[in-house]
Amino acid sequence: MNQEVYKAVLGQGGALALAVVILYSMMGSYEKLIDNMLSESKEDRALYQTSMQGMTDHMHELNETLLQIQSDISDIKKMQSSKN
């Protein structure tokens, strides 16, 4: 009887049980890794969106400034041409 138990534990049955335990453990580790990657990706995406919104706002401000400069230059040219 003891010999049959040793055979089962050290044979194919034991190898199968060990493989299942290792696989289960590895799957848990991969699941945690994927969850961490997804949460980091969400944080990166939020930072990217914030940065892009800030750059877009700054570009709109620059556009308004350039339009005002263009208008001022146009007014100066009109004043100079009316003097001549």
KANOR-V425776 format. One record per pair of residues at least 4 apart in sequence whose C-alpha atoms are under 8 Angstrom apart, sorted by the first residue. I is the first residue (numbers start at 1). GAP is how many residues later the second one is. Records with the same first field share a line. If there is no record, write none. Layout:
I = GAP  GAP
//
This chain:
1 = 4
2 = 4
3 = 4
4 = 4
5 = 4
6 = 4  5
7 = 4
8 = 4  5  6
9 = 4  5  6
10 = 4  5
11 = 4
12 = 4
13 = 4
14 = 4
15 = 4
16 = 4
17 = 4
18 = 4
19 = 4
20 = 4
21 = 4
22 = 4
23 = 4
24 = 4
25 = 4
26 = 4
27 = 4
28 = 4
29 = 4
30 = 4
31 = 4
32 = 4
33 = 4
34 = 4
35 = 4
36 = 4
37 = 4
38 = 4
39 = 4
40 = 4
41 = 4
42 = 4
43 = 4
44 = 4
45 = 4
46 = 4
47 = 4
48 = 4
49 = 4
50 = 4
51 = 4
52 = 4
53 = 4
54 = 4
55 = 4
56 = 4
57 = 4
58 = 4
59 = 4
60 = 4
61 = 4
62 = 4
63 = 4
64 = 4
65 = 4
66 = 4
67 = 4
68 = 4
69 = 4
70 = 4
71 = 4
72 = 4
73 = 4
74 = 4
75 = 4
76 = 4
77 = 4
78 = 4
79 = 4
80 = 4
//
